């Protein structure tokens, strides 16, 4: 079997280093490229040097150099960076696994358009466990459609720049869709002062930031006399890296199209 030739964006970041390590350990994958921002002090270094290892792949800031040998790019960076990578990958037929969060509607539309030229797997969370949790939430929402208030609580490390998390928003979308609602209309993202009684159709969000929390998500279905909580907790970014590799394997025989982790895991 031919190894999947994969490049990593943001290679010197926490997630980037986890991806580099995971790809190097995989029997069916090969690290062939690494990218980082021009201001990164790691540009020009070996992609695995921060791990105390040698990969033979240099971290580049120029897309042409970093993606020269790549068939896939795994990108967990920032929306503005991912969109630049997206244009290049679409034009050169490089498949993308996008785990970046915080896109606006225009960014999401750009990803959908690029998927007409290359295959893209786009998901706010690559964890197998999180995506199975999403399926459970879809089933639960249909059963708790009346008489239950829905609240989503998420916690992440102090360095996370977007809120609520992409995973929390996706959970809200899954629940809203199952209930026939529009999250843009029923999502409540802040509460302060005299807010009045809770709208029974609302889906509330609460955000916690602190320390080195990798990612915790809890959805509460609160009824009268009982409360059901569905929780997923991540203790390591390695789950996202393994999910990303699983996504690359899924895209291997795809030329174009936009997919998510439900497609990868057969959860449709």
Secondary structure, 3 states (H helix, E strand, C coil): CCCEEEEECCCCCHHHHHHHHHHHHCCCEEEEEEECCCCCCCCCCECCHHHCCCCCCEEECCHHHHCCCCCEEEECCCHHHHHHHHHHHHHHCCEEEECCCCCCHHHHHHHHHHCCCCEEEECCCCCHHHHHHHHHHHHHHHHCCCCCEEEEEEEECCCCCCCCCHHHHHHHHHHHHHHCCCHHHHEECCCCCCCCCCCCCCEEEEEEECCCCCEEEEEEEECCCCEEEEEEEECCCHHHHHHHHHHHHHHCCCCCEEECHHHHHCCC
